C-alpha cells in the first residue's frame, strides 16, 4: 500500500502514462485513507484496553507517533474535544468499568480522527 500522497515526478515522454500513474496513486492514497479511518479507532481501543499498570499509561512508543495514553488524553483536552472531556468527567465521578470503557472509546475515536493513517500504517508494519 502507498502510505504517502501522490508526488508529481515531472513529465515523461508519455503524458498518457503519466496521467494514469497519477490517477492510480491518488486512488491508492484514497483507499488507504478510507481503510485507515475505519480501522484506526479499533486498533487504538485495543491498545488502550491492553494497559494493565499505571506505568503503562505513561509508556511512550505504545501508540502511533510515539504517544502514550496520557499524551492521547492530553491531546484531546488541548483540542477541546467535548466527548473525551465528558467521558473523563463521568469516569472521575463514576469509576465503573462501563465509564472506563466509554472514556477509552472516546479517546480512541479522537486520536484516530487525527492520526488514522499513522495508526493504520504502524499497525500494518507491526503485523509484518
C-alpha positions as CSV (number, residue, x, y, z in Angstrom):
1,X,0.0,0.0,0.0
2,X,1.1,3.5,-0.7
3,X,1.2,5.5,2.6
4,X,2.2,8.8,1.1
5,X,0.2,11.2,-1.0
6,X,1.0,11.1,-4.7
7,X,4.1,13.0,-5.7
8,X,4.5,14.7,-9.1
9,X,7.8,13.5,-10.5
10,X,7.5,15.5,-13.7
11,X,6.6,14.7,-17.2
12,X,7.8,11.7,-19.1
13,X,7.7,11.1,-22.9
14,X,4.3,9.5,-22.4
15,X,1.8,12.0,-20.9
16,X,-1.0,9.4,-21.1
17,X,1.0,7.0,-18.9
18,X,1.8,9.9,-16.5
19,X,-1.9,10.7,-16.1
20,X,-2.7,7.0,-15.5
21,X,0.1,6.7,-12.9
22,X,-1.1,9.8,-11.1
23,X,-4.7,8.6,-11.0
24,X,-3.6,5.2,-9.7
25,X,-1.5,6.8,-7.0
26,X,-4.4,9.0,-6.0
27,X,-6.8,6.1,-5.9
28,X,-4.3,4.1,-3.7
29,X,-3.9,7.0,-1.3
30,X,-7.7,7.5,-1.1
31,X,-8.2,3.8,-0.4
32,X,-5.5,3.9,2.3
33,X,-7.1,6.9,4.0
34,X,-10.6,5.3,3.9
35,X,-9.3,2.0,5.3
36,X,-7.3,3.8,8.0
37,X,-10.3,5.8,9.0
38,X,-12.4,2.6,9.5
39,X,-9.6,0.5,11.2
40,X,-7.8,3.0,13.4
41,X,-10.3,3.5,16.2
42,X,-10.4,-0.2,16.8
43,X,-6.6,-0.5,16.7
44,X,-6.2,2.2,19.3
45,X,-9.1,1.0,21.5
46,X,-7.5,-2.5,21.6
47,X,-4.1,-0.9,22.6
48,X,-5.7,1.3,25.3
49,X,-7.5,-1.8,26.8
50,X,-4.2,-3.6,26.9
51,X,-2.8,-1.2,29.5
52,X,-2.7,-3.1,32.8
53,X,-0.4,-1.0,35.0
54,X,-0.3,2.7,36.0
55,X,3.2,2.9,34.4
56,X,1.7,1.6,31.2
57,X,-0.5,4.7,31.0
58,X,2.7,6.8,30.6
59,X,4.7,4.4,28.4
60,X,5.9,6.2,25.3
61,X,6.0,4.4,21.9
62,X,2.9,2.3,22.9
63,X,0.8,4.2,20.3
64,X,1.4,5.7,16.9
65,X,4.0,8.5,16.5
66,X,5.5,7.7,20.0
67,X,2.5,8.6,22.1
68,X,1.4,7.4,25.4
69,X,-2.2,7.1,26.7
70,X,-1.6,10.2,28.7
71,X,-0.5,12.0,25.5
72,X,-3.7,11.0,23.8
73,X,-5.9,12.2,26.7
74,X,-4.0,15.5,27.0
75,X,-4.2,16.0,23.2
76,X,-7.9,15.5,23.3
77,X,-8.2,18.1,26.1
78,X,-6.0,20.5,24.3
79,X,-8.1,20.1,21.2
80,X,-11.2,20.8,23.4
81,X,-12.8,17.5,22.5
82,X,-16.1,17.6,24.3
83,X,-16.7,13.8,24.1
84,X,-13.4,12.9,25.7
85,X,-13.9,15.7,28.4
86,X,-17.4,14.5,29.2
87,X,-16.3,10.8,29.4
88,X,-13.4,11.7,31.6
89,X,-15.6,13.7,34.0
90,X,-18.0,10.8,34.0
91,X,-15.2,8.3,34.8
92,X,-13.9,10.5,37.6
93,X,-17.4,10.6,39.2
94,X,-18.4,7.0,38.4
95,X,-15.3,4.9,38.2
96,X,-17.0,1.8,36.9
97,X,-15.8,-0.5,34.1
98,X,-18.6,1.0,31.8
99,X,-17.4,4.5,32.4
100,X,-13.8,3.4,31.8
101,X,-14.9,1.8,28.5
102,X,-16.7,5.0,27.4
103,X,-13.6,7.1,28.1
104,X,-11.3,4.7,26.2
105,X,-13.7,4.6,23.3
106,X,-13.8,8.4,23.2
107,X,-10.0,8.7,23.4
108,X,-9.6,6.1,20.6
109,X,-12.1,7.9,18.4
110,X,-10.4,11.3,18.9
111,X,-6.9,10.0,18.3
112,X,-8.0,8.1,15.2
113,X,-9.7,11.1,13.8
114,X,-6.4,13.0,13.9
115,X,-3.8,10.2,13.1
116,X,-5.7,7.5,11.3
117,X,-3.1,6.9,8.6
118,X,-0.2,6.8,11.0
119,X,-2.1,4.4,13.3
120,X,-3.0,2.1,10.5
121,X,0.4,2.1,8.8
122,X,2.2,1.5,12.1
123,X,-0.2,-1.4,12.8
124,X,0.4,-2.9,9.4
125,X,4.1,-2.7,9.8
126,X,3.9,-4.4,13.2
127,X,1.9,-7.2,11.6
128,X,4.7,-8.0,9.1
